[in-house]
Every structure is written in C-alpha cells, then in structure tokens.
Amino acid sequence: MTTSSTRRPRVATAWLAGCSGCHMSFLDLDEALFDLAERADVVFGPLTDAKVFPTDVDLTLVEGAVTNTDNLELAQAIRANTRVVVSFGDCAVTGNITALRNALGDPSELLQRVYVEHPDLTGVVPTEVVPGLLPKVLPLHEVIGVDVYLPGCPPTADRIKTALFALLDAIEAGEDIASVAAARAPGDLRFGN
Amino acid sequence: MSASPVPPTPPPGPRSARPNVAVTLDGEEVLAFPGETVLALARRLGVPIPTLCQLDGVSVYGGCRLCVVEVEGEHRLPLACATEVSADMEVRSTSAELRDHRRRIVALLFAEGSHVCAACVASGACELQDLATETGVDHVPYELTFPSHEVDASHPFFVLDRDRCVLCTRCVRVCDEIEGAHVWDIAQRGSDARLIAGMDQPWGEVASCTSCGKCVAACPTGALYHQGTASGERRPDPGLIAFLADARAGVWEPRDNGAVSQPRDAAGPHEQGTTP
C-alpha cells in the first residue's frame, strides 16, 4: 500500500440509523460524482456493497444516529480506520427523527408491548439476526470522535459537494481539517430542510 | 399606500428627541438617542446582534441572553436589549468570546428541548433554526435531554407543543400587554419551567382566551401553531405585534409585508385565526 500522501484518497460512506435520505442527496451530486470518482476511491458504503469496513480510509461520511448494537460496532470500526469522520446529516448530528423514541424511555417496554403482548406475534422479542436496540438513540459524536459536522435533513447536494471537495482538498494538501470547517459559509450549515 | 386616516404623530420615547449621545459601537463613533437601548442603536445602524426573546411592540424580558455585548470598563456582559446608552459608552457587539457565548446559548436551547427541525411545523421559518445557522451551531456539544412534555391540542384553533418552547415569554407578554387577556404564564423554575395556560388548565378551557392568535404570530419556534399545520408550513408573523403596538400609540405605518394599515374597525381582525 502506498502512503496517504501519494495515493488516491480513500472515501467511504456509512448508513447507520437513518432513512437513507442523506445518501439520496449524495446521489444528487449528479455529474460531480464523476469528479469524485476521478480523484478518489469510494471504498465502502451502500454504493459499494462491501461487507466489512476497510482499513486506511481518509474520509467517511456517516449518515444516521446510533440506535442499535450494529450501529455501535460499525461506528467504532469507522473511527478506528478513518482519518476524517464527518457527521453527515441531522440524524448523525442530533439524533433527529431516529431519536424521537428517546422520549418514550427504555425501548424494552416497547418491544415487550409490540412482540410479546401483541396477540398475532410469536410472543418473544426477536434476538436472532436483528441487532439489539440501545437504551437510548445517540448522535454520532456521543459514541465516537467526530471531526466535521454537516447538518441538514438531508444536507443539500450543493452543501455535500462543497464540504466533500473542500475536505478532499485539505486531505490531499495535508491541511488542518478544522480550518476547512471554520471556512464554511453560514448558509452551509442548517438543521432541517 | 392609501392616505392614512389618522395623522401620524411622533412616537413617544427616544425617537422624539435628537441623537446627541456620543457612543462608540465596534470602534466607530456614533450618535444615539437619549434613552435608546444598545440593541435599538445597533439595529438602526444595521449592526447585527442576535436576539430571540426580544420582540418589538412588547416589554423587554432579557431572558435568552443572546444579545449580550461587551462594554468597556464593565466586568459583566450587559444585554443589548435592556441596556440604555450612556455618554462615551464603548460597546462591542461581537468578539470571539461573545460568539462563543451565543453558540453555547443556542446549543443549550437545542439540548433542553426537542427541536427536530425535520419534523417541525416551523422548519424554514424558525428563529431558533436561523440562530443555529447564524451563530454557527453545527452540533450540540451537550447531552440532549429528549424531554417529553405535554402537547396541548385542546384549543379549537391552535396547538401548544411544549417540547419546542424556548420559554422566551413572547406569548406571555403579547397576551398580557397587547391583547390584555393574560392567558399565558411560566410555571415552575429552572428545568421544570413550563408554559401554562390560565390556571394550568387545558388551553381550550381557558375562558379568558379570545382566540386572537397573537401568541401564535409571535412565537419564534414551532411551539405555538395553527391546528392542521403540517411540517414546514407554519408562517409566524412577529411583525404584527409591533404594528399593533404602534397603531395603538397612534402611528399608522405600512407593514413590512406590504399590507397597509387601516383603522381597527375598517381593517377588521388582523390576526390569523380570529374567531368569526
């Protein structure tokens, strides 16, 4: 493997507990996706179908909040193998819609009600194949360190493009990521849609 | 604009005098009116100072603390909305420290409420959402509390969602000072503080509510809205309050939104949602 200064940047995206709207918005980059493909390798995410998070990734956009054990494991794998982690969209940044269940308290009561007390179901809370729910839905930065926040539900394609290419520029030039975030226009930040 | 039926009279207070108080604002020497607040001066000169609880047309509350400024020689940070200018005052409307304070205040408001912009009636026309953008809040570095307050949908026209309430008391002041009904109050203190209607009754059962809708017009977030409003559809009208306050003081001026003021009887109810 070549060193990070001479090889093409390795970019990943990840889909935790979210609606995939941020990835839809990512696809709205349209022709800018060609620009991305020209200068970087997309190595993980719903668009690549890789099963295991790779090592030595330069930039990962993480969509979605952390709501179950799968999300937690993937988030930790992302942090361990990524230089710049971007909290991508409102669910990752604040919990957003995904975190609405937090107001109901621990989900075990809810699972009991739905799976056990419901007359048409098996009478047991499923534990195989499906991941266990965490007691509370968390924004990404409460689980792993996050370098850049890109709010929006979803962030518009323009905002994604601006952030993505500014970050790639900084990564290729070996610049400080914090300066990229500090240089954002106010309009590049907005919760909701 | 049609001819104003009531001759304009000079408004009471600072504007009737001449600007003769020498003040330094962000390094520039400017003249303020006697009795003018730092916020009014800054706005008159186009210097942006973020506010949330402040609302033209009603009394000063000074609760949100977003408009803190630095005044030379003062250890504490005074509120621009509640501080009158004085001769030779040196005011700074922005600094790294002030920006940090404002970011923290906005982030704390997000942390203590349930502000899910994507699912909120006010998204796109919300002062809290705008403040996050203006002050550079891109995430909330505090633990989010995910409160679960009661939603009061008992009123035939309006809804109160307390999870979105920032306790700015605009509705309290508008209802008391403009409508004269005093339906709203804040009960409890600290993190238990909550907006209540009447004697902590369901809003729909409060006999003193005239259903004028001024509280809904004045609300900066999605806490008060019209029944049936879907996500992103709420259109607040905080300028209505200043318009009504001015009109009652005998000043008839066109609204920012192009509407032209008329005597109360001729114009009919200005407020959306007014009872027939």
Chai-1 contact restraints between the chains, C-beta under 6 A:
chainA,res_idxA,chainB,res_idxB,connection_type,confidence,min_distance_angstrom,max_distance_angstrom,comment,restraint_id
A,D90,B,A118,contact,1.0,0.0,6.0,A-B,restraint_1
A,V93,B,H139,contact,1.0,0.0,6.0,A-B,restraint_2
A,N96,B,V116,contact,1.0,0.0,6.0,A-B,restraint_3
A,N96,B,A118,contact,1.0,0.0,6.0,A-B,restraint_4
A,I97,B,A118,contact,1.0,0.0,6.0,A-B,restraint_5
A,I97,B,A119,contact,1.0,0.0,6.0,A-B,restraint_6
A,N102,B,F146,contact,1.0,0.0,6.0,A-B,restraint_7
A,A103,B,F146,contact,1.0,0.0,6.0,A-B,restraint_8
A,A103,B,S148,contact,1.0,0.0,6.0,A-B,restraint_9
A,Y149,B,D138,contact,1.0,0.0,6.0,A-B,restraint_10
A,Y149,B,H139,contact,1.0,0.0,6.0,A-B,restraint_11
A,P151,B,D138,contact,1.0,0.0,6.0,A-B,restraint_12
A,C153,B,A118,contact,1.0,0.0,6.0,A-B,restraint_13
A,P186,B,T133,contact,1.0,0.0,6.0,A-B,restraint_14
A,L189,B,T133,contact,1.0,0.0,6.0,A-B,restraint_15
A,L189,B,D138,contact,1.0,0.0,6.0,A-B,restraint_16
A,R190,B,T133,contact,1.0,0.0,6.0,A-B,restraint_17
A,F191,B,C117,contact,1.0,0.0,6.0,A-B,restraint_18
A,F191,B,Q129,contact,1.0,0.0,6.0,A-B,restraint_19
A,F191,B,A132,contact,1.0,0.0,6.0,A-B,restraint_20
A,G192,B,C117,contact,1.0,0.0,6.0,A-B,restraint_21
A,G192,B,A118,contact,1.0,0.0,6.0,A-B,restraint_22
A,G192,B,S123,contact,1.0,0.0,6.0,A-B,restraint_23
A,G192,B,Q129,contact,1.0,0.0,6.0,A-B,restraint_24
